[in-house]
Amino acid sequence: VKVQFNFWFQVGVEIEGPGIVHTQPFDMPNLPTPLTLEEKKYLLSVERGDTATVRKCIKRAYRNHHIDINCVDPLGRSALTLAIEGENLEMTELLIVMGVEPKDALLQAINSEFVEAVELLLEYEEIVHKEGEPYSWEKVDKNTSMFTKDITPLILAAHKNNYEILKILLDRGATLPMPHDV
């Protein structure tokens, strides 16, 4: 097996055998960039629940564009993920209102069984979702997502056996997608 590396984010794989030569290019995942000191302070403030500092960081980010408010730490956790893991509803609401991309935050809230965050993120989806477009959790890059592309909020809530979240989703009209052919 030979592996060729092209540094324009595409890798070609050649498989050779007796009478077999197969070349198939595939795209490399977009990996997160290293964090700046300001981004580290921002994520640490989110983790600690310091809403005043987070608000200042985001306002400065909009003015000066010196940090990415959607940055992720080395473990792939965004500010919204950290707020959900810490079950900090006030921080979650602040981040949503200040324009942080939710990505798969709804799925993470369901996975953490953080009911209040699930309700908040569902309200956000109802406001911003346009008919015919994918939902925020469907837009996430499959290479960096914690969840496979076939997981929906309803399926995940059923996996977690969380009646309260299931009821909220069903009351808001969530349905199961049509299964694919075998």
For each residue, the residues with C-beta under 8 A, 3 or more apart:
1: 13 14 15 16
2: 13 14 16
3: 11 12 13 14
4: 11 12 13 14
5: 11
6: 10 11 12
7:
8:
9: 27 28 30
10: 6 25 26 27 28
11: 3 4 5 6 25 26 28
12: 3 4 6 23 24 25
13: 1 2 3 4 23 24 25 26
14: 1 2 3 4 21 22 23
15: 1 20 21 22
16: 1 2 20 21
17: 20
18:
19:
20: 15 16 17
21: 14 15 16
22: 14 15
23: 12 13 14
24: 12 13
25: 10 11 12 13
26: 10 11 13
27: 9 10
28: 9 10 11
29: 141 143 144
30: 9 141 143 144
31:
32: 71 72 76 144
33: 71
34:
35: 39 40 43 71 73 74
36: 39 40 66 67
37: 40 41
38: 41 42 57 66 67
39: 35 36 42 43 67 68 71
40: 35 36 37 43 44
41: 37 38 44 45 53 57
42: 38 39 45 46 54 57 58 61 67 69 71 79
43: 35 39 40 46 47 71 73 77 79 82
44: 40 41 47 48
45: 41 42 48 50 53 54 57
46: 42 43 49 50 54 79 82 83 91 95
47: 43 44 82 86
48: 44 45
49: 46 86 88 90 91
50: 45 46 53 54
51: 54 55 90 91 94
52: 55 56
53: 41 45 50 56 57
54: 42 45 46 50 51 57 58 79 91 94 95
55: 51 52 58 59 94 98
56: 52 53 59 60
57: 38 41 42 45 53 54 60 61 67 69
58: 42 54 55 61 62 69 98 99 100
59: 55 56 62 63
60: 56 57 63 64 66 67
61: 42 57 58 64 65 66 67 68 69
62: 58 59 65 99
63: 59 60
64: 60 61
65: 61 62
66: 36 38 60 61
67: 36 38 39 42 57 60 61 71
68: 39 61 71
69: 42 57 58 61 79 98 99 100
70: 78 79 100 101 103
71: 32 33 35 39 42 43 67 68 78 79
72: 32 75 76 77 78 81 144
73: 35 43 76 77 82
74: 35
75: 72
76: 32 72 73 144 146
77: 43 72 73 81 82 85
78: 70 71 72 81 82 100 101 103 105
79: 42 43 46 54 69 70 71 82 83 95 100
80: 83 84 92 95 96 100 101 102 103 105 108
81: 72 77 78 84 85 105 108
82: 43 46 47 73 77 78 79 85 86
83: 46 79 80 86 88 91 92 95
84: 80 81 87 88 92 105 108 109 112 114 117
85: 77 81 82 108 112
86: 47 49 82 83 91
87: 84 112 114 117
88: 49 83 84 91 92
89: 92 93 114 116 117 120
90: 49 51 93 94
91: 46 49 51 54 83 86 88 94 95
92: 80 83 84 88 89 95 96 105 109 117 120 121
93: 89 90 96 97 120
94: 51 54 55 90 91 97 98
95: 46 54 79 80 83 91 92 98 100
96: 80 92 93 100 102 120 121 124
97: 93 94
98: 55 58 69 94 95
99: 58 62 69
100: 58 69 70 78 79 80 95 96
101: 70 78 80 136
102: 80 96 105 106 121 124 125 136 137
103: 70 78 80 136 137 139 140 145
104: 107 108 136 137 140 145 146 147
105: 78 80 81 84 92 102 108 109 117 121 136 137
106: 102 109 110 118 121 122 125 136 137 153
107: 104 110 111 137 146 147 151 153 156
108: 80 81 84 85 104 105 111 112 146
109: 84 92 105 106 112 114 117 118 121
110: 106 107 113 118 153 156 157 160 162 165
111: 107 108 146 147 156 160
112: 84 85 87 108 109 117
113: 110 160 162 165
114: 84 87 89 109 117 118
115: 118 119 164 165 168
116: 89 119 120
117: 84 87 89 92 105 109 112 114 120 121
118: 106 109 110 114 115 121 122 153 165 168
119: 115 116 122 123 168
120: 89 92 93 96 116 117 123 124
121: 92 96 102 105 106 109 117 118 124 125
122: 106 118 119 125 126 168 169 172
123: 119 120 126 127
124: 96 102 120 121 127 128
125: 102 106 121 122 128 129 135 136
126: 122 123 129 172
127: 123 124
128: 124 125 136
129: 125 126 133 135
130: 133
131:
132:
133: 129 130
134: 138 139
135: 125 129 138 139
136: 101 102 103 104 105 106 125 128 139 140
137: 102 103 104 105 106 107 140 147 152 153
138: 134 135 149
139: 103 134 135 136
140: 103 104 136 137 144 145 147
141: 29 30 144 145
142: 145 148 149
143: 29 30
144: 29 30 32 72 76 140 141
145: 103 104 140 141 142 148 149
146: 76 104 107 108 111
147: 104 107 111 137 140 151 156
148: 142 145 151
149: 138 142 145
150: 155
151: 107 147 148 155 156
152: 137 155 156 174 176 177
153: 106 107 110 118 137 156 157 169 174
154: 157 158 166 169 170 174 175 176
155: 150 151 152 158 159 176
156: 107 110 111 147 151 152 153 159 160
157: 110 153 154 160 162 165 166 169
158: 154 155 161 166
159: 155 156
160: 110 111 113 156 157 165
161: 158
162: 110 113 157 165 166
163: 166 167
164: 115 167 168
165: 110 113 115 118 157 160 162 168 169
166: 154 157 158 162 163 169 170
167: 163 164 170 171
168: 115 118 119 122 164 165 171 172
169: 122 153 154 157 165 166 172 174
170: 154 166 167 173 174
171: 167 168
172: 122 126 168 169
173: 170
174: 152 153 154 169 170
175: 154
176: 152 154 155
177: 152
178:
179:
180:
181:
182:
